[in-house]
Amino acid sequence: MSKQPVIFTQNISESIDEMLSRYSYDKLFVLTDRNTFKFAFPLLENSKLCSNAEQIIIEADDTHKNLEALASVWKILSDKHATRRSFMINLGGGMVTDLGGFAASTFKRGIRYINIPTTLLGAVDAAVGGKTGINFNGLKNEIGVFNPAESVLISTVFFKTLSREHLLSGYAEMLKHGLISTPDTYNKLLTLDFSNLDLDKLLRLLEESVKVKEHIVEVDPFEKNIRKSLNLGHTVGHAFESLSHERKSPIQHGYAVAWGLICELLLSHMHLGFPVERIRQLSTFIADNYGAFPITCEDYDSLYEKMTHDKKNE
């Protein structure tokens, strides 16, 4: 799997135009959900994207990352006479880049695409690494392919539209990257103050975080070995997430991962001797910023059942 260039920029319109000038294509499509079309797309009004692209708009949130939404994207591509020389831009959070990447990878056996994540979670996780997919049969990302974007453009200009909750959701994945990289990277992540957020500092930390993931993906692109470390926190986290949906009070993916990290690090301490002091540090940061997921003993069987079926439980 080829390595995808990741470009950090503060001038997103100029960077998009520069990127598009490198490619030849017959038609340009841009995929957004209703939220990113309303809040993020206007930030690109000075780019060729607005004047030259065919719009594809899907419903927002992860519950719509499904076969029905995928088929609707395929249908528009077909109705608008997209060819294998066409080009697609996925502008949105992880739901858009996951589904859009899968749609592009499968339409006419594959058309080129780039990802422009508009959430911190999308920038650090879904948009980078070549994974695409949709949810199916009640399971997250059950169907998909490995196929990297031609490029990924990341800009904090979009993060200004995000709530504190959405920023924290993405930051949980950065904490995970810190845990599997160096103590210096990890310790710097614990110093970010979300009550007085410095976007320049966040961007620097994000660049380091993306490099951690890029290195792991380059070594193990198809998740046969070390890339499985990127699943840290996700088996327990996915169980929390699924339970929250059953309760009709869904939680942010990153919050679930944050709480999952604590649970899985405790297991790591019990079985492999992971340093308890690092768990205390992380527990304090997560308790202060994310709170706690409400569960009782009555939830254990359901959570355990969900974990046994999670594809990231190896």
Backbone as numpy.savetxt, mean C-alpha at the origin, in Angstrom:
# Nx Ny Nz CAx CAy CAz Cx Cy Cz
11.86 -10.62 -12.19 11.00 -9.43 -12.19 11.89 -8.19 -12.19
11.67 -7.29 -13.13 12.51 -6.10 -13.25 12.26 -5.14 -12.10
13.29 -4.38 -11.74 13.17 -3.40 -10.67 12.46 -2.16 -11.19
11.50 -1.65 -10.40 10.77 -0.47 -10.83 11.40 0.78 -10.22
11.65 1.81 -11.04 12.19 3.05 -10.50 11.18 3.73 -9.57
11.64 4.21 -8.44 10.80 4.97 -7.52 11.35 6.39 -7.46
10.52 7.35 -7.82 10.94 8.75 -7.90 10.20 9.56 -6.84
10.97 10.24 -5.99 10.39 11.13 -4.98 10.43 12.56 -5.53
9.31 13.24 -5.46 9.22 14.56 -6.08 8.30 15.47 -5.28
8.57 16.77 -5.34 7.66 17.76 -4.78 6.85 18.45 -5.88
7.27 18.26 -7.14 6.54 18.84 -8.27 5.94 17.70 -9.08
4.80 17.24 -8.64 4.23 16.01 -9.20 3.81 16.20 -10.65
3.24 17.35 -11.01 2.80 17.57 -12.39 3.98 17.53 -13.36
5.05 18.22 -13.00 6.24 18.25 -13.85 6.85 16.85 -13.97
6.87 16.12 -12.87 7.46 14.77 -12.89 6.63 13.81 -13.74
5.31 13.95 -13.69 4.46 13.09 -14.52 4.72 13.37 -16.00
4.76 14.64 -16.36 4.99 14.99 -17.77 6.36 14.49 -18.24
7.36 14.63 -17.38 8.69 14.14 -17.73 8.68 12.63 -17.90
7.95 11.95 -17.01 7.86 10.49 -17.09 7.16 10.05 -18.37
6.03 10.68 -18.67 5.26 10.28 -19.85 6.02 10.54 -21.14
6.89 11.55 -21.14 7.64 11.88 -22.36 8.63 10.78 -22.73
8.91 9.88 -21.81 9.86 8.79 -22.08 9.22 7.63 -22.82
7.89 7.62 -22.88 7.19 6.48 -23.45 6.39 6.90 -24.68
6.22 5.96 -25.57 5.28 6.15 -26.67 4.06 5.30 -26.37
2.89 5.85 -26.63 1.65 5.12 -26.36 0.56 5.71 -27.24
-0.46 4.89 -27.51 -1.54 5.38 -28.36 -2.68 6.00 -27.55
-2.91 5.49 -26.34 -3.96 6.03 -25.47 -3.46 6.03 -24.03
-3.87 7.06 -23.30 -3.49 7.19 -21.90 -4.75 7.12 -21.04
-4.72 6.26 -20.03 -5.85 6.10 -19.11 -5.38 6.43 -17.69
-6.28 7.02 -16.91 -5.96 7.25 -15.50 -7.09 6.67 -14.65
-6.69 5.83 -13.71 -7.65 5.19 -12.81 -7.61 5.88 -11.45
-8.78 6.29 -10.96 -8.90 6.84 -9.61 -10.12 6.22 -8.95
-10.23 6.37 -7.63 -11.52 6.12 -7.01 -12.21 7.48 -6.82
-13.42 7.45 -6.32 -14.18 8.71 -6.24 -13.52 9.73 -5.31
-12.88 9.24 -4.27 -12.21 10.17 -3.34 -10.97 10.80 -3.97
-10.13 9.97 -4.60 -8.91 10.53 -5.17 -9.20 11.39 -6.40
-10.29 11.10 -7.10 -10.68 11.97 -8.21 -11.05 13.36 -7.68
-11.70 13.37 -6.53 -12.16 14.65 -5.96 -11.03 15.43 -5.30
-10.16 14.73 -4.54 -9.17 15.44 -3.72 -7.76 15.44 -4.30
-7.38 14.39 -5.02 -6.00 14.29 -5.51 -5.86 14.71 -6.97
-6.81 14.35 -7.80 -6.70 14.65 -9.22 -6.55 16.15 -9.50
-7.27 17.03 -8.77 -7.10 18.48 -9.03 -5.67 18.98 -8.81
-4.88 18.26 -8.01 -3.49 18.67 -7.78 -2.62 18.46 -9.01
-3.17 17.77 -10.02 -2.41 17.49 -11.24 -2.87 18.34 -12.42
-3.60 19.41 -12.14 -4.25 20.16 -13.22 -3.27 20.78 -14.22
-2.01 20.91 -13.85 -1.03 21.48 -14.78 -0.31 20.43 -15.62
-0.67 19.18 -15.45 0.02 18.12 -16.19 -0.78 17.70 -17.43
-0.10 17.00 -18.33 -0.76 16.46 -19.51 -1.85 15.46 -19.14
-1.72 14.91 -17.96 -2.66 13.89 -17.50 -4.10 14.36 -17.63
-4.36 15.59 -17.21 -5.74 16.09 -17.21 -6.30 16.23 -18.62
-5.48 16.69 -19.54 -5.99 16.98 -20.88 -5.96 15.78 -21.81
-5.07 14.84 -21.58 -4.88 13.75 -22.54 -5.46 12.40 -22.12
-5.78 12.25 -20.85 -6.12 10.91 -20.36 -7.62 10.62 -20.38
-7.94 9.37 -20.65 -9.30 8.87 -20.48 -9.48 8.54 -18.99
-10.61 9.00 -18.41 -10.84 8.78 -16.99 -11.53 7.45 -16.73
-11.05 6.74 -15.72 -11.75 5.56 -15.20 -11.90 5.77 -13.70
-13.13 5.86 -13.22 -13.38 6.14 -11.81 -14.14 4.97 -11.20
-13.62 4.44 -10.10 -14.27 3.33 -9.40 -14.67 3.79 -7.99
-15.49 2.99 -7.34 -15.90 3.30 -5.97 -14.71 3.17 -5.02
-14.76 3.93 -3.93 -13.65 3.95 -2.98 -13.78 2.85 -1.93
-12.72 2.58 -1.25 -12.48 1.70 -0.11 -12.30 0.24 -0.53
-11.69 -0.50 0.38 -11.21 -1.85 0.08 -12.33 -2.84 -0.22
-13.55 -2.54 0.22 -14.66 -3.46 -0.06 -14.97 -3.52 -1.55
-14.49 -2.53 -2.32 -14.71 -2.53 -3.77 -13.50 -3.03 -4.55
-12.51 -3.56 -3.86 -11.36 -4.16 -4.56 -11.72 -5.59 -4.92
-12.66 -5.72 -5.85 -13.24 -7.03 -6.13 -13.35 -7.28 -7.63
-13.88 -8.44 -7.96 -13.98 -8.86 -9.35 -14.91 -7.95 -10.15
-15.96 -7.47 -9.50 -16.91 -6.58 -10.19 -16.23 -5.28 -10.62
-15.47 -4.67 -9.70 -14.76 -3.43 -10.04 -13.69 -3.69 -11.10
-13.00 -4.81 -10.97 -11.98 -5.17 -11.96 -12.60 -5.30 -13.35
-13.74 -5.99 -13.42 -14.41 -6.16 -14.71 -14.85 -4.83 -15.30
-15.26 -3.90 -14.43 -15.68 -2.58 -14.93 -14.51 -1.82 -15.54
-13.31 -1.99 -14.97 -12.12 -1.36 -15.55 -11.78 -2.00 -16.89
-11.80 -3.32 -16.93 -11.56 -4.02 -18.20 -12.52 -3.54 -19.28
-13.81 -3.41 -18.90 -14.83 -3.03 -19.89 -14.57 -1.64 -20.46
-14.19 -0.70 -19.59 -13.90 0.65 -20.09 -12.68 0.63 -21.00
-11.65 -0.11 -20.61 -10.47 -0.22 -21.47 -10.85 -0.79 -22.84
-11.72 -1.79 -22.82 -12.15 -2.41 -24.07 -13.02 -1.46 -24.89
-13.99 -0.82 -24.22 -14.91 0.10 -24.92 -14.17 1.31 -25.50
-13.09 1.72 -24.84 -12.31 2.87 -25.31 -11.18 2.45 -26.25
-11.19 1.17 -26.64 -10.25 0.65 -27.64 -8.79 0.73 -27.20
-8.56 0.41 -25.93 -7.17 0.32 -25.46 -6.47 -0.82 -26.18
-5.19 -0.64 -26.44 -4.38 -1.68 -27.09 -3.20 -2.02 -26.19
-2.37 -2.94 -26.65 -1.19 -3.29 -25.87 -0.17 -2.15 -25.84
-0.36 -1.15 -26.67 0.51 0.03 -26.67 -0.04 1.15 -25.78
-1.20 0.90 -25.17 -1.79 1.91 -24.29 -1.05 1.94 -22.95
-1.34 2.98 -22.18 -0.61 3.22 -20.93 -1.62 3.61 -19.85
-1.43 3.11 -18.64 -2.37 3.40 -17.57 -1.65 3.97 -16.36
-2.29 4.96 -15.74 -1.77 5.56 -14.51 -2.76 5.27 -13.39
-2.26 4.67 -12.31 -3.09 4.39 -11.14 -2.83 5.48 -10.11
-3.81 6.35 -9.92 -3.69 7.48 -9.01 -4.60 7.23 -7.81
-4.01 6.83 -6.70 -4.84 6.56 -5.53 -4.08 5.80 -4.46
-4.83 5.31 -3.50 -4.25 4.53 -2.42 -4.00 3.09 -2.85
-3.74 2.24 -1.87 -3.40 0.85 -2.17 -4.47 0.10 -2.91
-5.72 0.42 -2.64 -6.81 -0.26 -3.34 -6.74 0.02 -4.83
-6.47 1.27 -5.21 -6.40 1.66 -6.62 -5.17 1.06 -7.29
-4.01 1.13 -6.62 -2.79 0.61 -7.25 -2.81 -0.91 -7.34
-3.40 -1.58 -6.35 -3.52 -3.04 -6.41 -4.44 -3.47 -7.56
-5.65 -2.91 -7.58 -6.62 -3.28 -8.60 -6.19 -2.80 -9.98
-5.71 -1.56 -10.04 -5.29 -1.01 -11.33 -4.11 -1.75 -11.91
-3.16 -2.12 -11.05 -2.02 -2.90 -11.52 -2.44 -4.25 -12.07
-3.41 -4.89 -11.40 -3.91 -6.19 -11.85 -4.68 -6.04 -13.16
-5.50 -4.98 -13.26 -6.25 -4.75 -14.50 -5.29 -4.53 -15.67
-4.27 -3.71 -15.46 -3.30 -3.44 -16.53 -2.50 -4.69 -16.88
-2.16 -5.48 -15.87 -1.32 -6.66 -16.09 -2.04 -7.76 -16.85
-3.36 -7.75 -16.82 -4.14 -8.83 -17.45 -4.86 -8.41 -18.72
-5.14 -7.11 -18.89 -5.85 -6.68 -20.09 -4.94 -6.87 -21.31
-5.43 -7.60 -22.29 -4.65 -7.93 -23.49 -3.28 -8.53 -23.12
-3.28 -9.31 -22.05 -2.07 -9.96 -21.51 -1.03 -8.97 -21.02
-1.47 -7.74 -20.78 -0.58 -6.80 -20.14 -0.32 -5.52 -20.89
-0.69 -4.39 -20.26 -0.30 -3.08 -20.77 0.54 -2.39 -19.69
1.34 -1.42 -20.08 2.24 -0.76 -19.14 1.45 0.19 -18.22
1.97 0.35 -17.01 1.31 1.25 -16.08 2.33 1.86 -15.12
1.96 3.01 -14.54 2.74 3.58 -13.45 1.81 3.80 -12.26
2.38 3.81 -11.07 1.62 4.07 -9.85 1.96 5.43 -9.28
0.94 6.18 -8.91 1.12 7.43 -8.18 0.31 7.31 -6.89
0.92 6.82 -5.82 0.17 6.64 -4.58 -0.19 7.97 -3.94
-1.41 8.08 -3.46 -1.88 9.32 -2.85 -2.02 9.18 -1.34
-1.72 8.01 -0.80 -1.73 7.80 0.64 -0.35 7.33 1.08
-0.05 7.55 2.34 1.23 7.08 2.88 1.29 5.57 2.84
0.17 4.92 3.14 0.13 3.46 3.09 0.40 2.96 1.68
-0.21 3.59 0.70 0.03 3.20 -0.68 1.47 3.42 -1.11
2.06 4.52 -0.64 3.43 4.85 -1.04 4.44 3.86 -0.48
4.25 3.46 0.76 5.25 2.62 1.41 5.00 1.13 1.18
3.78 0.79 0.79 3.43 -0.63 0.74 2.92 -1.06 -0.63
1.67 -0.75 -0.94 1.03 -1.36 -2.10 1.62 -0.94 -3.43
2.04 0.32 -3.56 2.48 0.82 -4.87 3.87 0.36 -5.25
4.64 -0.14 -4.29 6.03 -0.53 -4.51 6.19 -2.03 -4.32
6.84 -2.69 -5.27 7.14 -4.11 -5.06 6.55 -5.06 -6.08
5.65 -4.58 -6.93 5.18 -5.41 -8.03 4.00 -6.31 -7.75
3.46 -6.27 -6.53 2.28 -7.09 -6.24 1.02 -6.37 -6.72
0.15 -7.11 -7.38 -1.15 -6.59 -7.79 -2.21 -7.60 -7.40
-3.47 -7.17 -7.29 -4.48 -8.16 -6.97 -5.79 -7.57 -6.50
-6.74 -8.48 -6.26 -8.06 -8.12 -5.74 -8.43 -9.09 -4.62
-9.42 -8.67 -3.83 -9.98 -9.56 -2.82 -10.97 -10.51 -3.48
-11.10 -11.71 -2.91 -12.02 -12.69 -3.51 -12.45 -13.70 -2.45
-13.75 -14.02 -2.46 -14.28 -15.04 -1.56 -14.02 -14.69 -0.09
-14.08 -13.40 0.23 -13.88 -12.97 1.60 -12.44 -12.90 2.05
-11.49 -13.12 1.15 -10.06 -13.14 1.50 -9.33 -12.01 0.79
-8.44 -11.33 1.52 -7.71 -10.19 0.98 -6.67 -10.63 -0.03
-6.63 -9.91 -1.16 -5.60 -10.13 -2.19 -5.47 -11.60 -2.59
-6.60 -12.26 -2.71 -6.60 -13.70 -3.00 -6.19 -14.00 -4.44
-6.47 -13.07 -5.35 -6.15 -13.29 -6.77 -5.30 -12.12 -7.26
-4.19 -12.43 -7.91 -3.34 -11.36 -8.42 -2.10 -11.91 -9.08
-1.24 -11.01 -9.51 0.01 -11.40 -10.17 1.14 -10.49 -9.68
2.37 -10.97 -9.85 3.54 -10.13 -9.65 3.86 -9.45 -10.98
3.76 -8.14 -11.02 4.10 -7.40 -12.24 4.37 -5.94 -11.88
5.63 -5.54 -11.82 5.95 -4.19 -11.35 5.50 -3.10 -12.32
5.18 -1.95 -11.74 4.89 -0.76 -12.55 6.14 -0.32 -13.29
5.94 0.40 -14.39 7.08 0.99 -15.10 7.83 1.95 -14.18
7.08 2.62 -13.32 7.69 3.55 -12.38 6.68 3.88 -11.29
7.19 4.39 -10.18 6.34 4.86 -9.08 6.75 6.29 -8.75
5.78 7.19 -8.72 6.04 8.59 -8.36 5.44 8.86 -6.99
6.26 9.33 -6.06 5.82 9.58 -4.69 6.02 11.05 -4.35
4.96 11.68 -3.84 5.04 13.08 -3.45 4.21 13.31 -2.19
4.78 14.05 -1.23 4.04 14.37 -0.01 2.94 15.39 -0.25
2.86 15.96 -1.45 1.80 16.93 -1.74 0.43 16.31 -1.50
0.31 15.00 -1.77 -0.97 14.33 -1.56 -1.25 14.10 -0.08
-0.19 13.95 0.72 -0.38 13.63 2.13 -1.04 14.77 2.89
-0.97 15.99 2.33 -1.59 17.13 2.99 -3.11 17.00 3.01
-3.65 16.14 2.15 -5.10 15.94 2.11 -5.56 14.85 3.07
-4.60 14.18 3.75 -4.93 13.01 4.56 -5.18 13.37 6.02
-6.03 12.60 6.65 -6.26 12.75 8.08 -5.10 12.12 8.86
-5.00 12.45 10.13 -3.98 11.86 11.00 -4.12 10.33 11.02
-5.37 9.86 11.03 -5.62 8.42 11.05 -5.04 7.73 9.82
-5.23 8.34 8.66 -4.71 7.74 7.43 -3.18 7.80 7.38
-2.59 8.86 7.90 -1.13 8.93 7.94 -0.57 7.86 8.87
-1.19 7.69 10.03 -0.74 6.66 10.96 -0.89 5.27 10.37
-1.93 5.07 9.58 -2.13 3.77 8.94 -0.93 3.41 8.07
-0.47 4.36 7.28 0.71 4.10 6.45 1.98 3.97 7.26
2.05 4.72 8.34 3.28 4.73 9.14 3.54 3.36 9.79
2.49 2.59 10.03 2.67 1.26 10.62 3.55 0.39 9.73
3.37 0.50 8.41 4.20 -0.28 7.49 5.65 0.21 7.55
5.85 1.50 7.78 7.21 2.01 7.92 7.86 1.49 9.20
7.08 1.39 10.28 7.60 0.80 11.52 8.03 -0.64 11.28
7.24 -1.36 10.51 7.60 -2.75 10.17 8.93 -2.79 9.42
9.10 -1.92 8.46 10.37 -1.87 7.71 11.53 -1.54 8.65
11.28 -0.65 9.61 12.33 -0.32 10.57 12.75 -1.52 11.40
11.78 -2.33 11.78 12.07 -3.51 12.60 12.94 -4.53 11.88
12.79 -4.61 10.55 13.55 -5.62 9.80 14.76 -5.02 9.10
15.09 -3.76 9.45 16.29 -3.15 8.85 17.34 -2.91 9.94
17.72 -1.66 10.16 18.80 -1.36 11.11 18.23 -0.68 12.36
18.91 -0.82 13.50 18.46 -0.13 14.71 18.37 1.38 14.52
19.28 1.96 13.73 19.26 3.40 13.50 17.98 3.83 12.79
17.62 3.09 11.73 16.38 3.39 11.00 15.17 3.25 11.92
15.14 2.18 12.68 14.02 1.92 13.59 13.89 3.03 14.63
15.01 3.41 15.24 14.97 4.43 16.30 14.52 5.79 15.76
14.93 6.12 14.54 14.49 7.40 13.95 12.98 7.42 13.74
12.42 6.28 13.39 10.97 6.21 13.16 10.19 6.50 14.44
10.75 6.13 15.58 10.06 6.33 16.85 10.10 7.77 17.33
10.84 8.63 16.61 10.97 10.04 17.03 9.98 10.96 16.32
9.25 10.46 15.32 8.33 11.33 14.58 7.15 11.71 15.47
6.86 13.00 15.52 5.78 13.52 16.36 4.55 13.82 15.50
3.51 13.01 15.64 2.32 13.18 14.81 1.44 14.34 15.30
1.71 14.85 16.49 0.94 16.01 16.95 1.47 17.30 16.35
2.69 17.24 15.81 3.29 18.41 15.13 4.09 17.88 13.94
3.38 17.40 12.95 4.01 16.62 11.88 4.88 17.47 10.97
6.10 17.01 10.75 7.06 17.63 9.83 7.07 16.78 8.55
6.44 17.30 7.48 6.33 16.52 6.24 7.68 16.28 5.58
8.61 17.21 5.73 9.95 17.01 5.17 10.65 15.84 5.86
10.52 15.77 7.17 11.11 14.65 7.91 10.41 13.35 7.53
9.09 13.41 7.39 8.36 12.21 6.98 8.84 11.71 5.63
9.08 12.63 4.69 9.54 12.23 3.36 10.91 11.56 3.44
11.80 12.09 4.27 13.12 11.47 4.42 13.01 10.07 5.01
12.16 9.92 6.00 11.95 8.59 6.59 11.30 7.64 5.59
10.39 8.18 4.78 9.73 7.37 3.77 10.72 6.87 2.72
11.64 7.73 2.30 12.66 7.31 1.33 13.48 6.15 1.89
13.88 6.24 3.15 14.63 5.14 3.77 13.78 3.87 3.82
12.52 4.03 4.16 11.62 2.88 4.29 11.43 2.17 2.95
11.22 2.96 1.90 11.04 2.37 0.57 12.31 1.64 0.13
13.48 2.18 0.47 14.73 1.52 0.11 14.85 0.15 0.78
14.37 0.05 2.02 14.37 -1.25 2.71 13.55 -2.26 1.91
12.35 -1.85 1.51 11.50 -2.76 0.76 12.09 -3.07 -0.62
12.61 -2.06 -1.29 13.21 -2.27 -2.62 14.33 -3.30 -2.56
15.18 -3.20 -1.54 16.30 -4.14 -1.42 15.79 -5.57 -1.24
14.79 -5.74 -0.38 14.25 -7.08 -0.13 13.59 -7.64 -1.38
12.81 -6.80 -2.07 12.13 -7.25 -3.29 13.13 -7.61 -4.38
14.22 -6.85 -4.46 15.25 -7.14 -5.47 15.89 -8.50 -5.21
16.12 -8.84 -3.95 16.74 -10.11 -3.59 15.77 -11.28 -3.78
14.49 -11.05 -3.45 13.49 -12.13 -3.47 12.19 -11.62 -4.08
12.14 -11.42 -5.40 10.98 -10.77 -6.02 9.67 -11.54 -5.89
9.73 -12.87 -5.81 8.50 -13.66 -5.83 8.16 -14.26 -4.47
8.71 -13.67 -3.40 8.34 -14.03 -2.03 8.56 -15.51 -1.72
9.74 -16.00 -2.07 10.09 -17.38 -1.76 10.89 -17.49 -0.46
11.49 -16.38 -0.04 12.39 -16.44 1.11 12.28 -15.17 1.95
13.30 -14.29 1.82 13.38 -13.14 2.73 12.24 -12.14 2.56
11.59 -12.11 1.40 10.48 -11.17 1.22 9.33 -11.47 2.18
9.28 -12.70 2.68 8.23 -13.02 3.65 8.36 -12.19 4.92
9.55 -11.62 5.16 9.71 -10.76 6.34 8.83 -9.51 6.24
8.45 -9.13 5.01 7.57 -7.98 4.83 6.14 -8.27 5.29
5.87 -9.54 5.61 4.55 -9.91 6.11 4.45 -9.79 7.62
5.51 -9.34 8.28 5.50 -9.19 9.73 4.30 -8.35 10.18
3.57 -8.86 11.13 2.41 -8.16 11.67 1.12 -8.39 10.91
1.21 -9.03 9.75 0.04 -9.10 8.87 -0.90 -10.28 9.16
-0.38 -11.40 9.63 -1.27 -12.53 9.90 -2.23 -12.18 11.04
-1.70 -11.68 12.15 -2.57 -11.23 13.24 -3.35 -9.99 12.80
-2.68 -9.09 12.10 -3.35 -7.86 11.65 -4.54 -8.13 10.75
-4.38 -9.04 9.80 -5.49 -9.38 8.92 -6.66 -9.96 9.71
-6.36 -10.74 10.75 -7.43 -11.30 11.58 -8.19 -10.19 12.30
-7.46 -9.22 12.86 -8.12 -8.07 13.48 -8.98 -7.32 12.47
-8.42 -7.14 11.28 -9.13 -6.40 10.23 -10.42 -7.12 9.84
-10.33 -8.43 9.64 -11.52 -9.21 9.27 -12.57 -9.15 10.37
-12.14 -9.27 11.63 -13.08 -9.21 12.75 -13.76 -7.85 12.81
-13.02 -6.80 12.53 -13.62 -5.46 12.57 -14.69 -5.30 11.49
-14.47 -5.93 10.33 -15.48 -5.87 9.26 -16.73 -6.66 9.68
-16.54 -7.79 10.34 -17.68 -8.57 10.81 -18.49 -7.78 11.84
-17.81 -6.96 12.61 -18.48 -6.13 13.61 -19.13 -4.88 13.00
-18.95 -4.70 11.71 -19.46 -3.51 11.01 -18.81 -2.22 11.52
-17.59 -2.33 12.01 -16.84 -1.15 12.43 -15.40 -1.30 11.94
-15.21 -1.23 10.61 -13.89 -1.52 10.02 -12.80 -0.58 10.51
-11.61 -1.16 10.68 -10.45 -0.39 11.11 -9.51 -0.20 9.92
-8.64 0.79 10.03 -7.63 1.02 8.99 -6.66 -0.16 8.95
-6.23 -0.52 7.74 -5.29 -1.64 7.57 -4.03 -1.44 8.41
-3.48 -0.23 8.38 -2.25 0.02 9.12 -2.41 -0.10 10.62
-3.56 0.28 11.13 -3.82 0.09 12.56 -3.80 -1.39 12.90
-4.42 -2.20 12.06 -4.42 -3.65 12.29 -3.00 -4.20 12.27
-2.18 -3.72 11.33 -0.79 -4.16 11.25 -0.01 -3.73 12.49
-0.24 -2.51 12.96 0.45 -2.02 14.16 0.17 -2.93 15.35
-1.09 -3.25 15.56 -1.43 -4.14 16.67 -0.92 -5.56 16.42
-0.94 -5.97 15.15 -0.40 -7.28 14.81 1.09 -7.38 15.07
1.82 -6.28 14.87 3.26 -6.27 15.13 3.55 -6.62 16.59
2.80 -6.01 17.50 3.03 -6.28 18.92 2.81 -7.75 19.24
1.71 -8.31 18.75 1.41 -9.72 19.01 2.49 -10.63 18.45
2.90 -10.37 17.22 3.88 -11.26 16.58 5.28 -11.08 17.16
5.61 -9.89 17.63 6.91 -9.69 18.28 6.94 -10.37 19.65
5.80 -10.41 20.33 5.75 -11.15 21.59 6.00 -12.64 21.35
5.42 -13.18 20.29 5.69 -14.57 19.93 7.16 -14.76 19.57
7.71 -13.78 18.87 9.13 -13.84 18.50 10.01 -13.81 19.74
9.62 -13.04 20.74 10.37 -13.01 22.00 10.30 -14.36 22.70
9.12 -14.95 22.74 8.93 -16.23 23.44 9.70 -17.36 22.78
9.74 -17.36 21.45 10.32 -18.50 20.74 11.74 -18.26 20.23
12.08 -16.98 19.98 13.38 -16.69 19.36 14.21 -15.67 20.13
13.67 -15.18 21.24 14.45 -14.26 22.06 14.53 -12.84 21.54
13.54 -12.39 20.77 13.54 -11.00 20.31 13.61 -10.07 21.53
14.45 -9.03 21.48 14.69 -8.18 22.66 13.41 -7.56 23.22
13.17 -7.79 24.49 11.94 -7.30 25.11 11.92 -5.77 25.18
13.10 -5.14 25.28 13.15 -3.68 25.36 12.63 -3.04 24.08
12.91 -3.65 22.94 12.40 -3.10 21.67 10.89 -3.26 21.59
10.38 -4.33 22.17 8.92 -4.51 22.21 8.29 -3.44 23.09
8.93 -3.13 24.22 8.41 -2.08 25.11 8.39 -0.73 24.39
9.48 -0.43 23.68 9.55 0.84 22.94 8.40 0.95 21.94
8.23 -0.12 21.16 7.20 -0.10 20.12 5.80 -0.08 20.74
5.61 -0.84 21.81 4.30 -0.88 22.47 3.89 0.50 22.96
4.85 1.23 23.51 4.57 2.59 23.99 4.18 3.50 22.83
4.95 3.45 21.73 4.66 4.29 20.57 3.28 3.95 19.99
2.98 2.67 19.88 1.70 2.25 19.28 0.54 2.58 20.22
0.70 2.36 21.51 -0.37 2.69 22.45 -0.66 4.19 22.43
0.39 5.00 22.36 0.21 6.46 22.35 -0.46 6.97 21.08
-0.17 6.32 19.96 -0.64 6.83 18.66 -1.81 6.05 18.06
-1.89 4.75 18.36 -2.90 3.91 17.72 -3.97 3.40 18.70
-3.70 3.50 19.99 -4.63 2.92 20.95 -4.53 1.40 20.94
-5.63 0.73 21.25 -5.63 -0.74 21.30 -6.88 -1.27 20.62
-6.78 -2.48 20.07 -7.93 -3.12 19.42 -8.74 -3.85 20.49
-10.04 -3.58 20.60 -10.84 -4.20 21.66 -11.20 -5.65 21.34
-10.66 -6.57 22.11 -11.01 -7.98 21.97 -11.23 -8.57 23.36
-11.96 -9.69 23.40 -12.16 -10.44 24.64 -11.79 -11.89 24.37
-11.81 -12.70 25.42 -11.50 -14.13 25.27 -12.46 -14.81 24.30
-13.66 -14.27 24.18 -14.65 -14.86 23.27 -14.25 -14.70 21.80
-13.33 -13.79 21.51 -12.90 -13.57 20.13 -11.76 -14.49 19.70
-11.13 -15.18 20.65 -9.90 -15.91 20.34 -10.09 -16.97 19.28
-11.15 -17.77 19.40 -11.35 -18.85 18.42 -11.53 -18.30 17.01
-12.30 -17.23 16.90 -12.52 -16.62 15.59 -11.23 -16.06 15.02
-10.45 -15.39 15.87 -9.18 -14.83 15.41 -8.21 -15.93 14.99
-8.16 -17.00 15.78 -7.25 -18.10 15.45 -7.64 -18.74 14.11
-8.93 -18.92 13.90 -9.41 -19.50 12.64 -9.01 -18.62 11.46
-9.14 -17.33 11.62 -8.76 -16.41 10.54 -7.26 -16.47 10.27
-6.48 -16.60 11.32 -5.02 -16.65 11.14 -4.58 -17.93 10.43
-5.27 -19.03 10.69 -4.88 -20.29 10.03 -5.15 -20.25 8.53
-6.06 -19.39 8.09 -6.38 -19.29 6.67 -5.65 -18.14 5.98
-4.89 -17.37 6.73 -4.20 -16.22 6.14 -3.02 -16.69 5.30
-2.91 -16.15 4.08 -1.85 -16.62 3.18 -0.46 -16.13 3.60
-0.40 -15.23 4.56 0.89 -14.72 5.02 1.34 -15.35 6.34
0.77 -16.51 6.68 1.04 -17.08 7.99 2.24 -18.02 8.04
3.01 -18.08 6.95 4.18 -18.97 6.96 5.32 -18.36 7.78
